[in-house]
């Protein structure tokens, strides 16, 4: 039995992994897959990959591309979700901010530097024609930290996946004033180079198992109810999310990787572009 550590956000995107673990599918293939929920998100998972705390991360594309170019000893082995992530731009429900333009020159709450909430705040600022050098950040670690920071006025807005934050909008904690979709596939699977070199067959097996499940995921009876119950969502919201979410069983293309790197470079989030072979591994 090969033990493999994997990390991902505690969000609806990752239910396929949990179903495979609960059904014993990895175990049947000789893999003891140990899942860790990481509510802090991509920045934390990048550090876990670097430190060997996890072997695999289901991680935001822009975050891991940035970190691999900065020396993270990992590679992307596959796209996991090819549809964009829809980032909701949220303010405290009692704030005076009413529209996106009101947020120019205000402070944004982010989980940590290098996280998706950090990188997409810069992408959003560029989309709005704001000076990205003027952005101010408040590190809040988790969504609970963002709730506190916005309610106390330590930060003014917070960007997070819109469906996972919708319960906070529905209960009057946050008010969503805009959406900002990623201009590329949102989640990829990244694996530490050490594991790729020493146990490529285990990784292939693991990908075969998860890909079989994601191909059939939307056809699982009452999957919308399961998702709604597990992730504290309304059925209507889950149905909408399922319509727009597309899982993927293929690796990232050079064209998509170039798009991500070009934007990160343009925003000075990376100071050099890496080659396809330096970032991506085809099993």
N, C-alpha and C positions, 0 to 999 in steps of 0.2 A: 504494500500500500504506500503510494507516494503522497506525502503531505504537501499541500500547496496552499499558501495564504493569499487571500484575495480581499480587496477593499472596494467599497463603493458607497455612494450616498444612500441614506435611508429613504428612498423615493420610489414611486410607482414604476419607474423605468426598470428597476432591478428585480421586480417580482419574478421574472423568469428564472433568475439564478436561485432564488429561494425555493421555488417549486422543484427545481431539479435536485437541490440538496435534500429537501424534505422527502422527495420520492426515492432517494437513494441511488439516483442515476450515476452520479460521479463515483460513488462507492462501488457500484457494480463494475465500473471500468478500472478499479484499482486506484482511485484518487480520493484522498481524504481532503476535501476542499473546505477550508476554514474561512468563513466570511466574517469580515469586520465592517460594521456600519461606521461611516465617517461623516457626521453631520457638519463638520467644518468645511467639507468639500475638497475641491481640486488642489488647492495650495497645500493642504495637509497631506493629501495622498501623494503628491510629488515628493514631499519630504520622507514619507514612509517608504517609497520606492528607493530613494537615495540611501536611506538608513538600513534597508533590508528588513523593515518591519512588515512589509508585504511583498509578495512575489509578483502579484498582478493587481492592476487597478482598472476599474471601469470609470473612465475619467473624461472630463471635458477636453475636446480636441485642441482648442487654442491654448489651454493651460499646459498640457503635456508637451505640445510642440515647443512652446516657449522654454520649458524646463529641460527638454532633451538638448536643445541648442545651447543651453547653459551648462551641460555636463551631466545630466541625469543618465545613469547607466542602464537605460531601458529603451525599448522600441515598441512602436505601434504594430500590432499583428492583425488588427481587424477594426473596421467600423462596427460599432454596436447598435447605435441608433443613427440612421441617416437623415431623418427629418431635423429641421432646425430646433433649437431650444427657444421657446418663447419666454423671454425675460420680462416679467412685469416690473414696472418702475413704480415703487410704492412710497407714500409719505404717511406720516402719522395722520390718523383720521381727523384729528382736531387742528391740524396745521392750516395755515393760510394759503398754502400752495395749491393752485387749481389746475395749472396746465404745465406742460413740459418746459416751456420757455422760462417759467418762474424759477426753475432749478439751476439756471446758469449762475456760477459763482457761489454755489452753496456746497455743503459738505456731504459726501456720500459714504454710507456705511458699507464696509466690505468685510468678508469673512477673514481674509488675510491677503497680504501682497502676493501677487501671482495667481490668485484664485480667479475663477470665472467672474465673480461679482466685481473684482478689480479690473480685469481686462475688458469686460463688456461695458463697464462705466466709461472707459476711455473710448471704446468703439462708439458708444451712444453719443458721447460729447463730440466726437468727430462728425457723426451723422448730423448733429444739430448745428455744426459750424462754430462750436465753442472752442476756446483756446484750451487744448488738453493739458498744457503746462500749468494751468491755473487750478486744476482739480485738487480738491482737498479730501483726504480720506480719514475715516475713523474705523479702526480695526475692531470688529465685534465678535469674531469667531463663528457664531452660529446665528440661526434665525431668531432664537430667543434673545441673543445679545443685540440683534438689530431692533427688536421690539423695544427693549429697554433704552437703547441709544436714541431712537426717534421720539419716544415718549418724554425723555428727559431733555431733548433738544441738543444732545451731543452730536447728532448727525441729522441731516434733513431728508435724505431719501435713501432707498435701499432697493437693489435689483436682485431678484431671485425668480426661479421658475414659477410661472404665474399660477399654475394649478396647485402647487404645494403651498403657495401663500394665500390662495383664495379663501380658506377657512378664516384667516385673519382679516380678510376684507369683509367677509360675510358677518363676522362678529363685531365689526366696528373698531378693530385695532388699527388696521391699515386702510388707506384709500389708494386704489390703483389709478394712476393718471395717464399711463401710456404703456405700450408694449414695445419691445426691441428684440426681434428675432435674430439669432446668429446667422451670418451669411455662409454657413457651411454645416456639414453634419455635426450633430452635437456631442455624441459620446463615442469614444473609441476604447479598445481594450489594449492596455500597455503592459508589457512583461519585462521584468528585469533581464538583462543580457545573460547573466549567470545561469538563469533557468533555461533560457533559449538555447544556450550552448550545451548544457548538460542533460536537459530533459525535453527535447523538442517533441518527442512522441507523446508525452503526457499533455503538452499544450495542444497538440493536434486533436487528441481525444477529447479534451475539455471543450475545445471550440466546436467540434462535431456535436457534442451533447447540447450545448447552449443554443447552437444554430438550429437544431431540430426543434427545440422548444420555441424559439422566437418565430420561426416560420409558421408554427401552428397556434401561436399564443392567442390571437384574436378569436380563434374558433373554439377555445376552451369554454364549455358550458358555464354560463353565469360568471364569466371572468370579470365583467363590469361590477357585479355585486362584491366579488372577492376583493377587488381593488378598492372599492369605495369603503368597505369595512376596515381593511388593513391600514388605509392611509387617510382615514377621516375625511373622505370626500363625498360630495353629493353625486348620485348616479348620473344626473344630467351632465355634470362637469366631466366625469370619467368618460362618458360616451363621447363627448366632444374631444377629449384628449386622445382617446383610442382612434378616432377618425383621422386625426392629424399626425399621429405618431407612427413612424415606419422603422421597424428594426431592419438590420442589415446583416448579411452573411459573407460579405466580401471585404477585401482590404481597401484602404484609402488609395486613391489614384495620385499620380504625380501632379495632375492639374489641380486637384483639390488641395493637396499639400502646398503647392505654390501659392494658391490663393490665400491660405492661412498665413504662410510665412511673409508674403508680400505685405499683408495688412499689418502684421505685428512689427515688421521692419519699418513701415511707413509711420507707425505710431511710436517708434523708438522703444518698443517693448523688447526687441531683440536687436543686437548690434551686428549680427552676421546671420546669413542664411546657410543652413546645413544642406547637404545632399540628401536625396531621397533615401539612399542606402544607410545613411547615418541615423535616420529617424524611423524608417519603416523596415520591418522584417517580414518577408513572405515565407510562410512555412510550406 
